Amino acid sequence: MSEAAHRLRSVVVERALHGPGRSKGDARRAAFDNDQKRVPEGARPLIDKVARHAYKVTDEDVAAAKVAGLSEDEIFELCVCTALGQATRQLDSALAALDEAVRS
C-alpha cells in the first residue's frame, strides 16, 4: 500500500475512533474491534452482524438497537467503526497474504 493510502487510512480510523460524536470512545473502539464484551449491550447483535454479515442488516436490527436505548447517531457511529474495523482486518490479512506470496 502506498504511503499516502496508509496515511489517509490512519486519519480516517483516528477520526472515527476519537473524533467528536455521540457514542463514547471506548464503545467506538469496542465496535471497531468487534469486542462483544465491551460493545454496549443493546448494540451487540447489530455490531456483530455488521462485522460478520453486513449485507444481512435489516431495519429491524437498527430498530432493536433503538429500542435498547441507543440514539440514531450512536448507532451510525458504532456501525461505521465496526465496518472500518472489519475492513481494516480484511485489508491487513490480504496484504499479509500478498507479502507472503511475494516472499515464496
C-alpha positions as CSV (number, residue, x, y, z in Angstrom):
1,M,0.0,0.0,0.0
2,S,1.3,3.4,-0.8
3,E,2.5,5.8,2.0
4,A,-0.3,8.2,1.1
5,A,-3.0,5.5,1.3
6,H,-1.6,4.3,4.6
7,R,-1.6,7.8,6.0
8,L,-5.2,8.6,4.8
9,R,-6.5,5.3,6.2
10,S,-4.9,6.1,9.6
11,V,-6.5,9.6,9.5
12,V,-10.0,8.1,8.8
13,V,-9.7,5.5,11.6
14,E,-8.4,8.1,14.1
15,R,-11.2,10.4,13.3
16,A,-13.8,7.7,13.6
17,L,-12.5,6.4,16.9
18,H,-11.5,9.7,18.6
19,G,-13.3,12.5,16.8
20,P,-16.4,14.2,18.2
21,G,-19.5,12.1,18.4
22,R,-22.5,10.9,20.4
23,S,-21.1,7.5,21.3
24,K,-18.3,7.1,23.9
25,G,-14.8,6.5,22.7
26,D,-14.5,3.1,24.4
27,A,-17.7,2.0,22.7
28,R,-16.4,3.1,19.3
29,R,-13.1,1.2,19.9
30,A,-15.0,-1.9,21.0
31,A,-17.2,-1.7,17.9
32,F,-14.0,-1.3,15.7
33,D,-12.5,-4.4,17.4
34,N,-15.9,-6.3,17.4
35,D,-15.2,-6.9,21.1
36,Q,-18.7,-8.1,22.2
37,K,-17.8,-7.9,25.9
38,R,-17.2,-4.1,25.6
39,V,-19.8,-3.1,23.0
40,P,-22.9,-1.5,24.6
41,E,-25.3,-4.4,25.3
42,G,-28.1,-3.1,23.2
43,A,-25.8,-2.8,20.2
44,R,-24.2,-6.2,20.4
45,P,-26.4,-8.1,17.9
46,L,-26.2,-5.3,15.3
47,I,-22.5,-4.7,15.7
48,D,-21.8,-8.4,15.3
49,K,-24.0,-8.6,12.2
50,V,-22.3,-5.6,10.7
51,A,-18.9,-7.2,11.3
52,R,-19.8,-10.6,10.0
53,H,-22.7,-10.3,7.6
54,A,-23.3,-6.6,6.8
55,Y,-25.4,-7.5,3.8
56,K,-27.9,-9.1,6.2
57,V,-28.6,-6.0,8.3
58,T,-32.2,-5.0,8.3
59,D,-34.3,-2.1,9.5
60,E,-35.4,-4.4,12.4
61,D,-31.8,-4.8,13.5
62,V,-31.5,-1.0,13.8
63,A,-34.9,-0.7,15.4
64,A,-33.9,-3.2,18.1
65,A,-30.8,-1.1,18.9
66,K,-33.0,2.0,19.2
67,V,-35.4,0.1,21.5
68,A,-32.4,-0.8,23.6
69,G,-31.7,2.9,24.2
70,L,-29.2,3.9,21.5
71,S,-29.8,7.0,19.5
72,E,-29.6,7.0,15.7
73,D,-26.3,8.9,15.9
74,E,-24.8,6.4,18.3
75,I,-26.0,3.5,16.1
76,F,-24.5,5.2,13.0
77,E,-21.1,5.9,14.7
78,L,-20.9,2.3,16.1
79,C,-21.7,0.8,12.7
80,V,-19.2,3.0,10.9
81,C,-16.5,2.0,13.4
82,T,-17.5,-1.7,13.1
83,A,-17.2,-1.5,9.3
84,L,-13.9,0.3,9.4
85,G,-12.5,-2.3,11.8
86,Q,-13.6,-5.2,9.8
87,A,-12.3,-3.6,6.5
88,T,-9.0,-2.9,8.3
89,R,-8.7,-6.5,9.4
90,Q,-9.5,-7.9,6.0
91,L,-7.1,-5.5,4.2
92,D,-4.3,-6.3,6.6
93,S,-4.9,-10.0,6.1
94,A,-4.9,-9.6,2.3
95,L,-1.7,-7.5,2.3
96,A,0.0,-10.1,4.6
97,A,-1.0,-12.9,2.2
98,L,0.4,-10.9,-0.8
99,D,3.6,-10.2,1.1
100,E,3.9,-14.0,1.9
101,A,3.2,-14.9,-1.8
102,V,5.9,-12.5,-3.0
103,R,8.5,-14.0,-0.5
104,S,7.7,-17.5,-1.6
